[in-house]
Amino acid sequence: MKLISNLLETIEGIQNWYIAGLLIFFFMFILFVIRTLRRPKKEMEDIKNAILEDDNGEVIKP
């Protein structure tokens, strides 16, 4: 691990990639949260109940 650490310290401008990666992560996280919160309740219920349905659309009783 020390070899990789030393190698990355010698590369100039590597901190810009760290910042860019962090910004992309936060942007995507915020985008997914907003998209999830804006979905209609009916669609979220359909997604939630989809695991209980078989291929024919019939509900499987536990």
C-alpha positions in Angstrom: 0.0 0.0 0.0 2.9 2.3 0.7 4.2 1.8 -2.9 0.8 3.0 -4.3 0.7 5.9 -1.8 4.2 7.1 -2.8 3.4 6.7 -6.5 0.2 8.8 -6.2 2.0 11.5 -4.2 4.5 12.0 -7.1 1.8 12.6 -9.7 1.1 16.4 -10.1 -2.5 17.4 -10.1 -3.8 14.2 -8.7 -5.8 16.1 -6.1 -8.0 17.5 -8.9 -9.2 13.9 -9.7 -10.1 13.4 -6.0 -12.2 16.6 -6.0 -13.8 15.7 -9.3 -14.7 12.2 -8.1 -16.2 13.6 -4.9 -18.3 16.1 -6.8 -19.6 13.5 -9.2 -20.5 11.3 -6.2 -22.5 14.0 -4.4 -24.2 15.2 -7.6 -25.3 11.6 -8.5 -26.4 11.0 -4.9 -28.5 14.2 -4.8 -30.0 13.4 -8.2 -31.0 9.9 -7.1 -32.6 11.2 -3.9 -34.6 13.8 -5.8 -35.7 11.4 -8.4 -36.8 8.9 -5.8 -38.8 11.5 -3.8 -40.6 12.8 -6.9 -41.9 9.4 -8.0 -45.7 9.0 -7.7 -46.8 7.0 -4.7 -48.7 4.5 -6.9 -45.5 3.7 -8.8 -43.6 3.2 -5.6 -46.4 0.9 -4.3 -46.1 -1.1 -7.6 -42.4 -1.5 -7.2 -42.7 -2.5 -3.6 -45.4 -5.1 -4.3 -43.6 -6.4 -7.5 -41.6 -8.9 -5.4 -44.8 -10.6 -4.3 -46.2 -11.1 -7.8 -45.4 -14.0 -10.1 -44.9 -13.8 -13.9 -48.7 -13.7 -14.5 -49.2 -10.7 -12.2 -51.0 -12.8 -9.6 -50.1 -12.1 -6.0 -48.4 -14.9 -4.2 -49.9 -15.5 -0.7 -47.3 -16.1 2.0 
